[in-house]
Amino acid sequence: MRITSKGQITIPQQVRRELGLEPGDEVAVIVGEDGTARIIPATGPSTRGERIVAALTGKAEVGLSTDEIMALTRGE
């Protein structure tokens, strides 16, 4: 395989078939400690937006209750 100037490669048809990959599917590239790379079907959120939301979910620690936040937004 050859890497294009855009950093892209073509996954051979036999490999796509064995992995059950279809056009539009997401994949993950896992780099091992020995310098090898594995291509696997991606799991979890598939769109960029879903990945961002998943990464941010549960991260806010403001220390205020919802009522206190609402009071601040209302200027109370």
PyMOL commands that set and color helices and strands:
alter all, ss='L'
color gray80, all
select helices_A, chain A and resi 13-19+48-56+66-74
alter helices_A, ss='H'
color red, helices_A
select strands_A, chain A and resi 27-31+37-41
alter strands_A, ss='S'
color yellow, strands_A
deselect
rebuild
show_as cartoon
